[in-house]
Amino acid sequence: MDTASWIIMVILAVTLFIFLILSIIVLIKILKLIKEARNFIETGQELADKASGVASNLYDMTLMGSLTGLVKKIRKKYNKYKEDEE
């Protein structure tokens, strides 16, 4: 093997080694990023579930409030009607 071939082979080996190391580092960073994204999505899902529960509770409260108000109005009219009959 002559000197030029040896130099080219060493340059290629070093370049491939650097590329391998950089690829491993990038792969590790991407895996960490995916893990963080998964945690972010799970947290968002939990918040959405909680918000849905709160909205459901508010709906129930407003429904009960409107039904209670309706019952009070009917009772008031009934009492007024009853007084008018007597």
C-alpha positions as CSV (number, residue, x, y, z in Angstrom):
1,M,0.0,0.0,0.0
2,D,1.4,3.3,-0.9
3,T,1.4,6.4,1.2
4,A,-1.5,8.2,-0.6
5,S,-3.9,5.2,-0.1
6,W,-2.9,5.0,3.6
7,I,-3.6,8.7,4.1
8,I,-7.0,8.5,2.4
9,M,-7.9,5.4,4.4
10,V,-7.0,7.2,7.7
11,I,-9.0,10.3,6.7
12,L,-12.0,8.1,5.8
13,A,-11.7,6.1,9.1
14,V,-11.5,9.3,11.2
15,T,-14.4,10.9,9.3
16,L,-16.6,7.8,9.8
17,F,-15.7,7.6,13.5
18,I,-16.7,11.3,13.9
19,F,-19.9,10.7,12.0
20,L,-20.7,7.6,14.2
21,I,-20.1,9.5,17.4
22,L,-22.2,12.5,16.2
23,S,-25.0,10.1,15.1
24,I,-25.1,8.5,18.5
25,I,-25.3,11.9,20.2
26,V,-28.0,13.1,17.9
27,L,-30.0,9.8,18.4
28,I,-29.8,10.2,22.2
29,K,-31.0,13.8,22.0
30,I,-33.9,12.8,19.8
31,L,-34.9,10.0,22.2
32,K,-34.9,12.4,25.1
33,L,-36.9,14.9,23.1
34,I,-39.5,12.2,22.3
35,K,-39.7,11.3,26.0
36,E,-40.3,14.9,26.9
37,A,-42.9,15.2,24.1
38,R,-44.7,12.1,25.5
39,N,-44.7,13.6,29.0
40,F,-46.0,16.9,27.6
41,I,-48.8,15.1,25.7
42,E,-49.8,13.0,28.8
43,T,-49.9,16.2,30.9
44,G,-52.0,17.9,28.3
45,Q,-54.4,14.9,28.3
46,E,-54.7,15.0,32.1
47,L,-55.5,18.8,31.9
48,A,-58.1,18.2,29.2
49,D,-59.7,15.5,31.3
50,K,-59.8,17.8,34.3
51,A,-61.2,20.6,32.3
52,S,-63.9,18.3,30.9
53,G,-64.8,17.3,34.5
54,V,-65.0,20.9,35.6
55,A,-67.2,21.8,32.6
56,S,-69.4,18.8,33.4
57,N,-69.7,19.9,37.0
58,L,-70.5,23.5,35.9
59,Y,-73.2,22.2,33.5
60,D,-74.7,20.1,36.2
61,M,-74.7,23.0,38.6
62,T,-76.3,25.4,36.1
63,L,-78.8,22.7,35.2
64,M,-79.7,22.2,38.8
65,G,-79.7,25.9,39.4
66,S,-82.1,26.5,36.6
67,L,-84.3,23.6,37.7
68,T,-84.3,24.9,41.2
69,G,-85.3,28.4,40.0
70,L,-88.0,26.9,37.8
71,V,-89.4,25.0,40.8
72,K,-89.3,28.1,42.9
73,K,-91.2,30.1,40.3
74,I,-93.8,27.3,39.9
75,R,-94.2,27.1,43.7
76,K,-94.6,30.9,43.9
77,K,-97.3,30.9,41.2
78,Y,-99.0,28.0,42.8
79,N,-99.1,29.7,46.1
80,K,-100.4,32.9,44.5
81,Y,-103.0,31.0,42.6
82,K,-104.0,29.2,45.8
83,E,-104.4,32.5,47.7
84,D,-106.5,33.9,44.8
85,E,-108.9,31.0,45.0
86,E,-109.4,31.5,48.7
